C-alpha cells in the first residue's frame, strides 16, 4: 500500500564497519517492520539501472562505483507514513547536516558514504522495492 512502505539500503561502508546490526536495531526501535530483506552485491550495470534517475548528475559515476563496491543490505520497511518517518530517522544526506541521533549522524562517513539509502517518495518506494524483491519475496501487502 502506498504510504506504508519504504526501501532502505545499508551501503557498503556501513556493512564493512559492522554497522548493520546497530542500524537495523534503530529501524526496529523506530517502529518499522521488516517486510523483506537480503544481503546482496550490485553489479555496475544493476547500480546504473537503480540510480538511472541521477544519470545526468555530476555525482552519478561515483555513486554507481560506490554502491557496487561491496555488499549491501536491501530491505523493505513497513510502517504508516513510512517514507517520511524513515527520512527523519536517517537524517540529512550530508552527515555534517544531519540531526543528532539520526542514522547518518551516527554511522555515515561523508556525503557519498552516507551509510543508508531511503526512498524519497511513496512512488519510488514501490519502484525500488520491486527492483530488489520479486513478488514472491515480498509480503502479501506489498
C-alpha positions as CSV (number, residue, x, y, z in Angstrom):
1,X,0.0,0.0,0.0
2,X,1.3,3.4,-0.9
3,X,2.4,5.3,2.1
4,X,3.1,2.2,4.2
5,X,6.4,1.0,2.8
6,X,9.9,2.4,2.1
7,X,13.1,0.8,0.8
8,X,16.4,1.1,2.6
9,X,19.8,0.1,1.5
10,X,22.6,-0.3,4.1
11,X,25.5,0.8,2.0
12,X,29.0,-0.9,1.6
13,X,30.9,1.3,4.0
14,X,28.3,0.7,6.8
15,X,28.4,-3.1,6.1
16,X,32.3,-3.2,6.2
17,X,32.3,-1.3,9.5
18,X,29.8,-3.8,11.0
19,X,27.1,-1.2,11.5
20,X,24.3,-3.4,10.0
21,X,23.1,-4.7,13.4
22,X,23.0,-1.2,15.1
23,X,21.3,0.3,12.0
24,X,18.7,-2.5,11.9
25,X,18.1,-2.0,15.7
26,X,17.5,1.7,15.2
27,X,15.0,0.8,12.4
28,X,13.2,-1.6,14.7
29,X,13.2,0.7,17.7
30,X,11.6,3.4,15.4
31,X,8.6,1.1,14.9
32,X,9.4,-0.2,11.4
33,X,8.7,-3.8,10.5
34,X,11.0,-5.6,8.0
35,X,8.8,-7.0,5.2
36,X,11.7,-8.2,3.1
37,X,15.5,-8.2,3.4
38,X,18.5,-9.5,1.7
39,X,22.3,-9.3,1.6
40,X,23.5,-8.8,-1.9
41,X,26.0,-7.1,-4.2
42,X,25.0,-4.9,-7.1
43,X,26.9,-5.2,-10.4
44,X,27.9,-1.9,-12.1
45,X,25.1,-2.5,-14.6
46,X,22.5,-3.1,-11.8
47,X,23.7,0.0,-9.9
48,X,23.4,2.1,-13.1
49,X,19.9,0.9,-13.5
50,X,18.9,1.6,-9.9
51,X,20.4,5.1,-10.0
52,X,19.2,5.9,-13.5
53,X,17.3,8.9,-12.2
54,X,20.6,10.5,-11.4
55,X,22.3,9.7,-14.7
56,X,22.7,13.4,-15.7
57,X,24.1,14.5,-12.4
58,X,27.9,15.0,-11.8
59,X,28.0,12.5,-8.9
60,X,26.4,9.6,-10.9
61,X,29.5,7.7,-11.8
62,X,30.9,8.0,-8.3
63,X,27.6,6.8,-6.9
64,X,27.4,3.8,-9.2
65,X,31.0,2.9,-8.4
66,X,30.5,3.2,-4.7
67,X,27.2,1.3,-4.3
68,X,28.6,-1.6,-6.4
69,X,31.9,-1.7,-4.5
70,X,30.8,-4.1,-1.8
71,X,27.9,-5.9,-0.2
72,X,24.7,-4.1,0.7
73,X,21.6,-5.0,2.7
74,X,18.4,-4.1,0.9
75,X,15.2,-4.1,3.0
76,X,11.5,-3.2,2.5
77,X,10.3,-1.5,5.7
78,X,6.7,-1.1,6.7
79,X,5.1,1.5,8.9
80,X,2.3,4.1,8.5
81,X,3.9,7.2,6.8
82,X,7.0,5.1,6.1
83,X,8.8,7.3,3.7
84,X,8.6,10.5,5.7
85,X,9.3,8.8,9.0
86,X,12.3,6.9,7.6
87,X,13.7,10.1,6.1
88,X,13.6,11.7,9.5
89,X,15.3,8.6,11.1
90,X,18.2,8.6,8.6
91,X,18.8,12.3,8.7
92,X,20.2,14.7,6.0
93,X,22.2,13.2,3.1
94,X,25.3,15.0,4.3
95,X,26.0,13.7,7.8
96,X,27.5,17.0,8.8
97,X,24.0,18.5,8.4
98,X,22.2,15.5,10.0
99,X,20.4,15.9,13.3
100,X,22.0,14.3,16.4
101,X,20.7,10.7,16.9
102,X,20.0,10.0,13.2
103,X,21.5,7.0,11.4
104,X,23.6,9.2,9.2
105,X,24.9,11.4,12.0
106,X,25.9,8.2,13.9
107,X,27.2,6.0,11.1
108,X,27.9,7.9,7.9
109,X,31.4,9.0,6.8
110,X,30.6,11.6,4.2
111,X,28.1,12.9,1.7
112,X,28.7,10.0,-0.6
113,X,29.4,7.4,2.1
114,X,26.2,8.2,4.0
115,X,25.5,4.7,5.4
116,X,22.0,4.2,4.1
117,X,19.6,4.9,1.3
118,X,16.0,5.7,1.9
119,X,13.2,6.1,-0.7
120,X,12.3,9.7,-1.3
121,X,8.6,9.2,-2.2
122,X,5.8,6.7,-2.0
123,X,6.1,6.1,-5.8
124,X,9.8,5.5,-5.6
125,X,9.4,3.2,-2.6
126,X,7.2,0.9,-4.8
127,X,9.6,1.1,-7.7
128,X,12.7,0.5,-5.6
129,X,11.2,-2.4,-3.7
130,X,10.3,-4.1,-6.9
131,X,13.9,-3.6,-8.1
132,X,15.3,-5.7,-5.3
133,X,12.5,-8.1,-4.5
134,X,10.5,-10.4,-6.7
135,X,6.8,-10.6,-5.8
136,X,7.3,-14.0,-4.2
137,X,9.9,-12.5,-1.8
138,X,7.6,-9.7,-0.6
139,X,4.8,-9.9,1.9
140,X,1.3,-10.0,0.5
141,X,0.5,-6.4,1.3
142,X,3.3,-5.1,-0.9
